[in-house]
Amino acid sequence: MGRGDGSSRRVSPDGADDTGAGILHVDMDAFYASVEVLDDPSLRGKPVIVGGVEGRGVVSSATYEARRYGVRSAMPVGQALRLCPAAIVVPPHFERYLALSGRVMDLFHEVTPLVEPLSIDEAFLDVRGARRLWGPPGRIARMLRTRVQDETGLTCSVGAAATKHVAKIASTMSKPDGLLIVAEAATESFLEPLSVRALWGVGPKSSEALESRGIRTVHDIRDTPRPVLERILGASMGDRIWHLARGLDAREVETERIEKSIGHEETFRTDIADERVLRAELRRLADRVGARLREAQWEAATVSIKVRFADFSTYTRAQTLSEPTNVGQRIGAAALDLFDRLERPLPLRLIGVRAEKLRAAGAGGLTLWDDDAEWRQVEGALDDATARFGAGVVTRAALLGERRDVRGVTHHPPVRRHD
């Protein structure tokens, strides 16, 4: 699959067979970093890191020039700079990324209504029904790449295949700025030489379990009886990779895909042990999560927190609510309850709040009592104030004052919702 730095890039020639390759996976190239280069052309051709600029943050994105030194997303910026001392670190500008993401997704919808956004910078497209209007899949993929570059100034990589799984593998192999087409009849021959690590959803532990038994390629998986795979990985995962190794993936492009969770987290400039600061930060993050839930008209049945200590050990804790909610006050109360029950032997370098098990707001019907009624009214007024005057105009009194303790950059920017 390559190292993610473009060194193993593989693309299809013009006129490549695209028979049956009606599923496209489109992935923007180093999206955040590419936007920064677009907005500041002096950065072009240089190793650029998007992330915290004060040494305590993590890498959100990096140009391919930086990736060739081993820089990767989610890596501490300090470590990235040790790998690539010449790198230029720039802070993220999420509103700008969201605006360009919206333009790209709109382009996709102009080609086909069957679009499944996976994140801010990638999506699946089912173009099987668009052939009469736009031509075969290969032509559609090339047209999309051209339109994205012409209308945004950014490049994308596209994988075209008969299934979502193979299309995603192909787009990864074609990076950056490439197109790789896998005709339906060529699916098995395309997959066979790949590492087991190339299969979508096979993580490091599963890969190590397979490799320790001499199962290193997709071809090896195909030669391994299904019961053996199930003994190694468990029944569910064993069955899954048995199918994926054969190019079998029945999943369709889901146009009404719902996020599994919404969360925000913060990395502190210096490790924090002050409970007052940490509790205030949990409240602030919970309010942001609640606002995003209300904006998307979702409720959460579960609240979780994430903490990372000074020694980089990381823990999560979750709590199922008595009733699903999108009220920041109740999300915050659950987060604080989890926090209070967590042993904290060291200061914290990161803290986060996440809403999980989402459902449409009001899906549970009316209840006899609404314990959140007053806070729902208060937070609705805050939403109105934010819409009229901008974020931060009205906030909790406990959160006022200069925030010297946090870097102030979310690790999970909101994903634009497409109805």
MOMOMO-V848241 format. One record per pair of residues at least 24 apart in sequence whose C-alpha atoms are under 10 Angstrom apart, sorted by the first residue. I is the first residue (numbers start at 0). J is the second residue. D is the distance in Angstrom with one decimal. If there is no record, write none. Layout:
BEGIN
i;j;d
I;J;D
I;J;D
END
This chain:
BEGIN
i;j;d
0;168;8.0
0;169;9.2
0;171;7.5
0;172;6.0
0;173;9.7
0;193;7.1
0;194;7.3
0;195;9.8
0;196;8.0
0;197;6.0
0;198;9.7
1;171;8.7
1;172;7.1
1;173;9.9
1;174;9.7
1;197;9.4
2;66;8.7
2;67;8.6
2;69;8.6
2;71;9.9
2;172;9.7
3;63;8.3
3;66;7.3
3;67;8.5
3;69;9.1
3;70;9.8
3;71;8.5
3;171;7.9
3;172;8.5
3;174;7.8
3;175;9.0
4;29;10.0
4;61;9.8
4;62;8.7
4;63;5.5
4;64;7.9
4;65;8.4
4;66;5.2
4;67;5.4
4;68;8.7
4;69;8.2
4;70;9.1
4;71;9.2
4;174;8.1
4;175;8.2
5;63;7.1
5;64;9.6
5;66;8.7
5;67;8.2
5;171;9.3
5;172;8.2
5;173;8.0
5;174;5.7
5;175;5.9
5;176;9.4
6;63;9.5
6;67;8.1
6;172;9.7
6;174;9.0
6;175;9.5
7;171;10.0
7;172;7.1
7;173;8.3
7;174;8.5
7;175;10.0
8;170;9.9
8;171;8.5
8;172;5.6
8;173;5.1
8;174;5.8
8;175;7.2
8;176;9.4
8;177;8.0
8;178;9.9
8;179;9.6
9;169;8.6
9;170;9.3
9;171;9.2
9;172;5.7
9;173;4.9
9;174;7.7
9;175;9.4
9;177;7.7
9;178;8.1
9;179;6.9
10;156;9.6
10;157;9.5
10;158;9.3
10;169;8.8
10;170;9.2
10;172;7.8
10;173;5.4
10;174;8.5
10;175;9.8
10;176;9.3
10;177;5.8
10;178;5.3
10;179;4.7
10;180;7.8
11;137;9.6
11;158;9.8
11;173;8.6
11;177;8.2
11;178;6.1
11;179;4.9
11;180;6.0
11;181;8.7
12;178;8.7
12;179;8.5
12;180;9.0
13;137;8.7
13;138;9.4
13;141;9.5
13;178;9.8
14;137;8.0
14;138;9.0
15;137;7.7
15;179;9.1
15;180;7.1
15;181;8.8
15;182;8.6
16;135;10.0
16;136;9.7
16;137;8.1
16;180;7.5
16;181;7.7
16;182;5.9
16;183;9.3
16;184;9.7
16;185;9.4
17;135;7.3
17;136;6.3
17;137;5.9
17;138;9.1
17;159;7.7
17;160;7.8
17;161;9.3
17;179;9.8
17;180;6.2
17;181;6.7
17;182;4.9
17;183;7.7
17;184;9.6
17;185;9.9
18;135;8.2
18;136;8.1
18;137;9.0
18;160;8.8
18;161;8.6
18;180;9.4
18;181;8.5
18;182;5.2
18;183;6.2
18;184;7.9
18;185;9.6
19;127;8.3
19;135;9.2
19;136;8.3
19;159;9.2
19;160;7.1
19;161;5.6
19;162;9.3
19;181;8.7
19;182;5.9
19;183;5.0
19;184;7.9
19;185;10.0
20;125;9.6
20;126;8.9
20;127;8.2
20;135;8.8
20;136;6.3
20;137;8.0
20;158;9.1
20;159;5.4
20;160;3.9
20;161;4.4
20;162;7.7
20;165;9.7
20;166;8.4
20;180;7.1
20;181;6.4
20;182;5.3
20;183;5.9
20;184;9.4
20;186;9.7
21;124;8.3
21;125;6.0
21;126;5.3
21;127;4.8
21;128;8.5
21;129;9.2
21;130;9.0
21;135;8.1
21;136;5.6
21;137;8.8
21;139;9.6
21;140;9.9
21;159;6.6
21;160;6.1
21;161;5.7
21;162;8.0
21;163;9.6
21;166;9.3
21;180;9.9
21;181;9.9
21;182;9.1
21;183;9.0
22;113;10.0
22;123;7.0
22;124;5.8
22;125;4.8
22;126;6.2
22;127;7.3
22;136;8.0
22;140;9.9
22;158;8.2
22;159;5.7
22;160;5.4
22;161;5.7
22;162;6.0
22;163;6.3
22;164;9.5
22;165;9.0
22;166;6.6
22;167;9.4
22;251;9.1
22;252;8.2
23;114;9.6
23;122;8.2
23;123;5.6
23;124;5.0
23;125;6.4
23;126;7.4
23;127;9.8
23;136;8.0
23;137;9.4
23;139;9.3
23;140;7.4
23;157;6.6
23;158;5.6
23;159;4.5
23;160;6.6
23;161;8.6
23;162;8.6
23;163;7.5
23;165;9.5
23;166;5.9
23;167;8.0
23;169;9.4
23;170;8.5
23;179;10.0
23;180;9.1
23;252;9.8
24;114;9.9
24;115;9.5
24;116;9.8
24;117;9.7
24;121;7.3
24;122;5.9
24;123;4.6
24;124;6.4
24;125;9.0
24;140;9.4
24;156;8.2
24;157;5.6
24;158;5.1
24;159;6.5
24;160;8.6
24;162;9.6
24;163;7.2
24;164;9.1
24;165;9.0
24;166;5.4
24;167;5.4
24;168;8.8
24;169;8.1
24;170;6.3
24;171;9.2
24;178;10.0
25;107;9.3
25;116;9.5
25;117;9.9
25;120;8.3
25;121;5.5
25;122;5.5
25;123;6.4
25;124;7.8
25;140;8.6
25;143;9.0
25;144;8.7
25;155;6.6
25;156;5.9
25;157;4.6
25;158;6.7
25;159;8.8
25;166;8.8
25;167;8.1
25;169;10.0
25;170;6.8
25;171;9.5
25;178;9.3
26;117;9.6
26;118;9.5
26;119;9.6
26;120;6.0
26;121;4.3
26;122;6.8
26;123;8.9
26;154;9.0
26;155;5.5
26;156;5.3
26;157;6.4
26;158;8.6
26;167;8.7
26;170;6.9
26;171;8.1
26;174;8.7
26;175;9.4
26;176;9.4
27;100;9.2
27;103;9.2
27;119;9.1
27;120;5.4
27;121;6.2
27;122;9.3
27;144;9.8
27;147;9.4
27;153;7.7
27;154;6.2
27;155;4.1
27;156;6.2
27;157;8.7
27;170;9.8
27;174;9.2
27;175;8.6
27;176;8.4
28;60;9.9
28;61;9.9
28;62;8.6
28;63;8.9
28;120;8.4
28;121;9.5
28;153;7.8
28;154;6.0
28;155;5.2
28;156;6.6
28;171;9.8
28;174;7.1
28;175;5.8
28;176;6.8
28;177;9.5
29;59;9.6
29;60;6.2
29;61;6.3
29;62;6.0
29;63;7.4
29;66;9.8
29;72;9.8
29;120;9.0
29;153;9.7
29;154;9.0
29;155;8.9
29;174;9.5
29;175;8.3
30;59;9.7
30;60;7.3
30;61;8.6
30;62;8.8
30;96;8.0
30;99;9.6
30;100;9.1
30;119;8.9
30;120;6.5
30;121;9.5
30;153;8.1
30;154;8.6
30;155;8.7
31;59;7.5
31;60;5.8
31;61;7.7
31;62;8.8
31;91;7.3
31;92;8.2
31;93;8.3
31;95;9.2
31;96;6.6
31;97;9.9
31;119;9.9
31;120;8.9
32;59;8.5
32;60;5.6
32;61;5.4
32;62;5.6
32;63;9.2
32;88;10.0
32;89;8.8
32;90;10.0
32;91;8.6
32;96;9.8
33;60;8.9
33;61;8.3
33;62;6.9
33;63;9.6
33;96;9.8
33;152;9.1
33;153;6.8
33;154;8.3
34;91;9.7
34;92;9.0
34;95;8.0
34;96;7.0
34;99;8.4
34;151;9.3
34;152;8.7
34;153;7.3
35;62;9.7
35;89;7.9
35;90;9.2
35;91;8.2
35;92;8.3
35;95;9.3
35;96;9.2
36;62;8.8
36;153;9.6
37;151;9.0
37;152;6.9
37;153;7.5
38;95;9.8
38;152;9.8
42;87;8.2
45;85;8.6
45;86;7.4
45;87;7.8
46;70;9.6
46;83;7.9
46;84;9.4
46;85;7.1
46;86;4.8
46;87;6.3
46;88;8.8
47;83;9.6
47;85;8.9
47;86;5.4
47;87;4.8
47;88;6.0
47;89;7.4
48;72;9.2
48;76;8.1
48;79;8.3
48;80;8.9
48;83;9.7
48;86;6.5
48;87;6.0
48;88;4.7
48;89;6.3
48;90;8.5
48;91;9.4
49;76;9.0
49;87;8.5
49;88;5.8
49;89;5.1
49;90;5.7
49;91;5.8
49;92;9.2
50;74;9.7
50;75;8.9
50;76;6.9
50;88;6.7
50;89;6.3
50;90;5.3
50;91;6.0
50;92;9.8
50;408;8.2
50;410;9.3
51;75;8.9
51;76;6.9
51;77;9.6
51;88;7.7
51;89;7.6
51;90;5.9
51;91;7.9
51;266;8.8
51;268;9.2
51;406;7.1
51;407;8.8
51;408;7.2
51;409;10.0
52;76;7.9
52;77;9.6
52;87;9.5
52;88;6.1
52;89;6.5
52;90;6.1
52;91;9.4
52;406;8.8
53;77;8.9
53;88;9.3
53;90;9.7
53;268;7.2
53;406;8.0
54;78;8.9
54;79;9.7
54;80;8.9
54;88;9.6
54;268;7.9
54;269;9.9
54;406;9.9
55;266;7.0
55;267;6.9
55;268;5.5
55;269;7.5
55;270;9.5
55;348;8.4
55;349;9.8
55;405;9.7
55;406;7.9
56;90;9.9
56;265;8.9
56;266;6.1
56;267;7.8
56;268;7.7
56;348;9.6
56;349;9.6
56;405;9.9
56;406;7.3
56;407;9.7
56;408;8.3
56;410;9.5
57;266;8.2
57;408;9.7
57;410;8.4
58;88;9.2
58;90;9.9
58;91;9.8
58;410;9.4
59;90;9.4
59;91;7.9
59;409;9.8
59;410;7.4
59;411;9.5
60;91;9.0
61;86;9.3
61;87;9.7
61;88;9.2
61;89;10.0
62;86;9.6
63;174;9.8
63;175;8.2
73;410;8.9
90;408;8.5
91;408;7.7
91;409;9.3
91;410;10.0
92;408;9.4
92;412;9.9
93;408;9.3
93;409;9.0
93;411;9.8
93;412;6.6
93;413;8.6
94;412;8.9
94;413;9.4
96;120;8.9
96;412;9.2
97;412;8.6
97;413;8.0
97;414;7.5
97;415;6.9
98;415;9.0
99;150;9.8
99;151;7.1
99;152;9.9
99;153;9.2
100;151;9.5
100;414;8.9
100;415;7.7
101;414;9.6
101;415;6.9
101;416;9.2
101;417;9.1
102;147;8.7
102;150;8.4
102;151;7.7
103;143;9.6
103;146;9.1
103;147;6.5
103;148;9.6
103;150;8.6
103;151;7.7
103;153;9.5
103;155;10.0
104;147;9.7
104;415;9.1
104;417;8.4
105;417;9.2
106;143;7.8
106;146;7.8
106;147;7.4
106;150;9.1
107;143;7.6
107;146;9.8
107;147;9.1
108;417;9.7
109;143;10.0
110;139;8.2
110;142;9.6
110;143;8.3
112;254;7.8
113;251;9.6
113;252;6.6
113;253;7.4
113;254;5.7
113;255;9.5
114;252;6.8
114;253;7.2
114;254;5.4
114;255;8.9
114;256;9.5
114;417;9.0
115;251;9.5
115;252;5.8
115;253;5.4
115;254;5.0
115;255;7.4
115;256;6.6
115;257;9.9
115;417;8.7
116;252;9.4
116;253;8.7
116;254;8.0
116;255;9.2
116;256;7.6
116;257;9.7
116;258;9.9
116;414;8.9
116;415;8.8
116;416;8.4
116;417;7.9
117;256;8.4
117;257;9.7
117;258;8.8
117;414;8.9
118;258;9.3
118;412;9.8
118;413;9.1
118;414;6.1
118;415;8.3
118;416;9.7
119;412;8.4
119;413;7.9
119;414;5.3
119;415;6.7
119;416;9.5
120;155;9.1
120;414;9.1
121;155;9.0
121;156;9.5
121;157;9.7
121;167;9.8
122;157;9.9
122;167;9.5
122;252;9.4
123;157;9.7
123;158;9.5
123;159;9.8
123;163;7.3
123;166;8.5
123;167;8.4
123;251;9.6
123;252;6.5
123;253;8.6
123;254;9.3
124;159;9.5
124;163;9.1
124;166;10.0
124;251;9.9
124;252;6.8
124;253;9.3
124;254;9.2
125;159;9.8
125;161;9.7
125;162;9.6
125;163;9.2
125;251;8.3
125;252;6.3
125;253;9.4
125;254;9.8
126;159;9.8
127;161;9.7
136;160;8.9
136;180;8.8
137;178;8.7
137;179;9.1
137;180;7.2
137;181;9.9
137;182;10.0
140;178;7.6
140;179;9.6
140;180;9.2
141;177;9.4
141;178;7.6
144;176;8.3
144;177;8.7
144;178;8.6
148;176;9.9
159;183;9.6
160;184;9.9
160;185;9.4
160;186;7.9
160;246;10.0
161;185;9.8
161;186;8.0
161;246;8.6
161;247;9.4
161;248;9.0
162;186;9.3
162;243;9.8
162;246;7.5
162;247;7.7
162;248;6.0
162;249;7.5
162;250;7.7
162;251;8.2
162;252;9.4
163;199;9.7
163;246;9.8
163;247;9.9
163;248;7.2
163;249;8.6
163;250;7.1
163;251;7.6
163;252;7.7
164;198;7.8
164;199;6.5
164;200;9.6
164;243;7.5
164;246;7.9
164;247;8.7
164;248;6.7
164;249;9.6
164;250;8.8
165;189;8.9
165;190;8.1
165;197;9.8
165;198;8.7
165;199;8.7
165;243;8.6
165;244;9.8
165;246;7.1
165;247;9.3
165;248;8.7
167;197;9.9
167;198;9.6
167;199;8.0
168;193;9.9
168;197;7.0
168;198;7.6
168;199;7.6
171;197;9.6
172;197;9.8
183;246;9.1
185;246;9.7
186;244;9.6
186;245;8.0
186;246;6.1
186;247;9.4
187;217;9.3
187;218;9.1
187;221;9.9
187;243;9.8
187;244;7.7
187;245;6.0
187;246;6.2
187;247;9.6
188;217;10.0
188;218;9.1
188;245;9.5
188;246;9.7
189;217;9.8
189;246;9.4
190;216;8.8
190;217;6.3
190;218;7.7
190;243;9.1
190;244;6.9
190;245;7.9
190;246;7.6
191;216;6.8
191;217;4.8
191;218;4.4
191;219;8.1
191;220;8.8
191;221;8.1
191;244;7.5
191;245;8.6
191;246;9.8
192;216;6.0
192;217;6.2
192;218;6.2
192;219;9.0
193;217;5.7
193;218;7.8
193;219;9.9
193;244;9.7
194;218;8.8
194;219;9.3
194;220;9.9
195;219;8.6
195;220;7.8
195;240;9.1
195;244;8.7
198;240;7.5
198;243;7.2
198;244;7.6
199;240;8.8
199;243;8.3
200;236;9.0
200;239;9.4
200;240;8.8
201;236;8.5
201;239;9.8
201;240;8.0
204;232;9.4
205;231;8.5
205;232;6.6
205;233;9.9
205;236;8.8
205;237;9.7
206;232;9.5
208;232;7.5
216;244;9.4
217;241;9.3
217;243;9.0
217;244;5.7
217;245;8.5
218;244;7.7
218;245;9.2
219;244;9.3
220;244;6.7
220;245;9.1
221;245;7.1
254;417;8.3
254;418;7.8
255;416;9.5
255;417;7.9
255;418;6.7
256;416;9.3
256;417;8.9
256;418;9.2
257;295;9.9
257;297;9.4
257;357;8.0
257;358;8.4
257;359;9.4
257;416;8.8
257;417;9.8
258;297;9.7
258;355;9.0
258;356;9.1
258;357;7.5
258;358;9.5
258;414;8.8
258;416;9.2
259;299;9.7
259;354;8.7
259;355;6.3
259;356;6.2
259;357;6.2
259;358;9.1
260;288;9.8
260;292;9.5
260;299;8.1
260;301;9.4
260;302;9.5
260;353;6.7
260;354;5.5
260;355;4.4
260;356;6.6
260;357;6.5
261;287;9.7
261;288;6.5
261;289;9.1
261;291;7.7
261;292;7.5
261;297;9.9
261;299;8.9
261;302;9.8
261;352;8.6
261;353;5.6
261;354;5.3
261;355;6.7
261;356;9.6
261;357;8.6
261;411;8.1
261;412;9.4
261;413;8.0
261;414;9.3
262;287;8.4
262;288;5.9
262;289;9.4
262;291;9.0
262;292;9.8
262;302;9.5
262;303;9.0
262;304;9.2
262;305;10.0
262;351;7.2
262;352;5.6
262;353;3.9
262;354;6.1
262;355;8.5
262;409;9.1
262;410;8.8
262;411;6.5
262;412;8.7
262;413;8.7
263;287;7.4
263;288;6.7
263;304;9.7
263;305;9.8
263;350;8.8
263;351;5.7
263;352;5.7
263;353;6.5
263;354;9.3
263;408;9.3
263;409;5.9
263;410;6.6
263;411;5.7
263;412;7.8
263;413;9.1
264;304;9.0
264;305;7.9
264;306;9.0
264;349;7.1
264;350;5.6
264;351;3.7
264;352;6.3
264;353;8.3
264;407;9.2
264;408;8.2
264;409;5.7
264;410;6.0
264;411;7.3
264;412;9.9
265;306;9.7
265;348;8.5
265;349;5.6
265;350;5.6
265;351;6.2
265;352;9.4
265;405;6.7
265;406;6.9
265;407;6.5
265;408;6.4
265;409;5.9
265;410;7.1
265;411;9.6
266;306;9.8
266;307;8.8
266;347;8.8
266;348;5.7
266;349;4.3
266;350;6.8
266;351;8.8
266;404;9.2
266;405;6.3
266;406;6.0
266;407;7.7
266;408;7.7
266;409;8.4
266;410;8.6
267;347;7.9
267;348;5.2
267;349;5.9
267;350;8.3
267;403;9.1
267;404;5.9
267;405;4.3
267;406;5.5
267;407;8.2
267;408;9.7
268;348;7.6
268;349;9.4
268;403;8.1
268;404;6.0
268;405;5.5
268;406;5.6
268;407;9.2
269;309;9.1
269;346;9.2
269;347;8.5
269;348;6.7
269;349;9.7
269;403;9.6
269;404;6.9
269;405;7.9
269;406;9.2
270;307;9.7
270;308;7.9
270;309;6.2
270;310;9.9
270;345;8.8
270;346;5.4
270;347;5.2
270;348;4.7
270;349;8.2
270;404;8.6
270;405;9.6
271;308;9.1
271;309;8.7
271;345;8.8
271;346;5.0
271;347;5.1
271;348;6.5
271;349;8.8
271;404;7.7
271;405;9.3
272;308;9.7
272;309;9.9
272;343;8.6
272;344;9.4
272;345;7.3
272;346;4.4
272;347;6.3
272;348;9.2
273;346;8.1
273;347;9.3
274;338;10.0
274;339;9.7
274;346;9.7
275;397;9.6
276;397;9.7
276;398;9.2
276;402;9.4
276;404;8.0
276;405;9.7
277;335;9.5
277;338;9.2
277;347;8.6
277;349;9.7
277;350;8.0
277;404;9.6
278;331;9.2
278;334;9.1
278;335;6.8
278;338;8.3
278;339;9.3
278;350;10.0
278;397;9.9
279;331;9.6
279;335;9.6
279;395;9.5
279;397;6.7
279;398;6.4
279;399;10.0
280;331;9.8
280;350;8.0
280;351;8.7
280;352;9.6
280;397;9.7
280;398;8.0
280;402;9.7
280;404;9.6
280;405;8.8
281;330;9.5
281;331;6.6
281;332;9.2
281;334;6.9
281;335;7.0
281;338;8.8
281;350;7.5
281;351;7.1
281;352;6.9
282;327;7.9
282;328;7.7
282;329;9.8
282;330;8.4
282;331;5.2
282;332;8.0
282;334;8.1
282;335;7.9
282;352;9.0
282;395;8.9
282;397;9.1
282;398;8.5
283;327;8.8
283;328;9.8
283;331;8.1
283;352;9.5
283;394;8.8
283;395;8.2
283;397;9.3
283;398;7.2
284;327;8.7
284;330;9.4
284;331;8.0
284;334;9.6
284;350;9.1
284;351;7.0
284;352;6.1
284;353;8.7
284;409;9.6
285;325;9.8
285;326;8.7
285;327;5.3
285;328;7.4
285;329;8.5
285;330;5.7
285;331;4.9
285;332;8.7
285;333;9.3
285;334;7.6
285;335;9.7
285;351;8.7
285;352;6.1
285;353;7.9
285;354;8.7
286;325;9.4
286;326;7.8
286;327;4.3
286;328;6.9
286;329;9.3
286;330;7.7
286;331;7.1
286;352;9.7
286;378;8.8
286;394;9.3
286;395;9.4
287;327;7.3
287;352;9.3
288;325;8.1
288;326;8.8
288;327;6.8
288;330;8.2
288;331;9.3
288;352;7.5
288;353;7.1
288;354;7.0
288;413;9.8
289;324;8.3
289;325;5.0
289;326;5.3
289;327;4.4
289;328;8.2
289;329;9.0
289;330;7.2
289;331;9.0
289;353;9.7
289;354;8.3
289;378;8.8
290;325;7.5
290;326;7.8
290;327;7.1
290;378;8.1
290;379;9.0
290;381;9.0
290;382;7.1
290;385;9.9
291;325;8.4
291;327;9.7
291;382;10.0
291;413;7.8
292;324;8.7
292;325;5.6
292;326;8.4
292;327;9.1
292;354;8.4
292;357;8.8
292;358;9.9
292;359;9.6
292;360;8.7
293;324;9.3
293;325;5.9
293;326;8.0
293;327;9.5
293;360;8.0
293;378;9.5
293;379;8.8
293;382;8.7
294;325;9.5
294;382;8.6
294;416;9.8
295;325;9.9
295;359;8.7
295;360;8.8
295;415;9.4
295;416;7.4
296;325;8.4
296;357;9.9
296;358;8.7
296;359;6.2
296;360;5.3
296;361;8.7
297;323;9.3
297;324;8.2
297;325;6.8
297;356;9.9
297;357;6.2
297;358;5.5
297;359;4.6
297;360;4.6
297;361;8.3
297;362;9.1
298;322;9.3
298;323;5.6
298;324;4.8
298;325;4.8
298;326;8.5
298;354;8.3
298;355;8.7
298;356;8.3
298;357;5.5
298;358;5.4
298;359;6.1
298;360;5.1
298;361;7.9
298;362;8.8
298;363;9.9
299;323;5.0
299;324;5.4
299;325;6.3
299;326;9.4
299;330;8.8
299;353;9.3
299;354;5.5
299;355;5.5
299;356;5.6
299;357;4.5
299;358;6.5
299;359;8.9
299;360;8.7
300;324;6.7
300;325;9.2
300;330;9.9
300;354;7.6
300;355;6.4
300;356;5.4
300;357;6.4
300;358;7.9
301;330;8.8
301;333;9.1
301;353;8.4
301;354;5.9
301;355;5.0
301;356;5.9
301;357;8.1
302;329;9.5
302;330;6.5
302;331;8.8
302;332;9.7
302;333;6.6
302;334;6.7
302;337;9.1
302;352;7.3
302;353;5.8
302;354;4.8
302;355;6.0
302;356;8.7
303;330;9.1
303;333;8.2
303;334;6.6
303;337;7.8
303;338;9.7
303;351;8.3
303;352;5.9
303;353;5.2
303;354;6.5
303;355;7.4
304;333;9.1
304;334;6.1
304;335;8.8
304;336;10.0
304;337;7.1
304;338;7.5
304;350;7.3
304;351;5.5
304;352;4.6
304;353;6.2
304;354;9.0
305;334;9.6
305;337;9.8
305;338;9.1
305;349;7.8
305;350;5.6
305;351;4.9
305;352;6.5
305;353;8.1
306;338;8.9
306;341;9.5
306;343;9.4
306;346;10.0
306;347;6.9
306;348;7.8
306;349;5.6
306;350;4.5
306;351;6.5
306;352;9.2
307;345;9.5
307;346;8.8
307;347;5.8
307;348;5.7
307;349;4.9
307;350;6.5
307;351;9.0
308;343;8.1
308;344;8.4
308;345;6.0
308;346;5.9
308;347;4.3
308;348;5.5
308;349;7.0
308;350;9.0
309;344;9.7
309;345;6.3
309;346;5.7
309;347;5.5
309;348;5.5
309;349;8.6
310;345;7.9
310;346;8.9
310;347;8.8
310;348;8.7
311;347;8.8
311;348;7.8
311;349;9.0
312;345;9.8
312;347;9.7
312;348;9.9
313;347;9.6
313;348;9.8
313;349;8.8
313;350;9.6
314;341;9.2
314;350;9.8
315;341;9.5
315;350;9.8
315;351;9.1
315;352;9.6
315;353;10.0
316;340;9.4
316;341;8.2
316;352;9.9
317;352;9.7
317;353;9.0
317;354;9.4
317;355;9.1
318;354;9.9
318;355;9.7
319;355;9.1
319;356;9.2
322;363;8.8
322;366;9.7
322;369;9.8
322;370;9.8
323;354;9.9
323;355;9.8
323;356;8.9
323;357;8.3
323;358;8.2
323;359;9.8
323;360;8.5
323;361;9.0
323;362;9.5
323;363;8.4
324;354;9.3
324;357;9.3
324;358;9.6
324;360;8.0
324;361;9.2
324;371;8.5
324;375;9.7
325;354;8.8
325;357;9.7
325;360;7.9
325;371;9.6
325;375;8.6
325;378;9.8
326;371;7.2
326;372;9.4
326;374;7.1
326;375;6.1
326;376;9.7
326;377;9.7
326;378;7.3
326;379;9.3
327;371;9.9
327;374;8.4
327;375;8.7
327;378;7.7
328;371;8.4
328;374;6.8
328;375;8.7
328;377;9.9
328;378;8.6
329;370;9.6
329;371;7.6
329;374;8.6
329;375;9.8
330;354;7.9
348;405;9.3
349;405;9.0
349;406;10.0
351;409;9.4
351;410;9.4
END
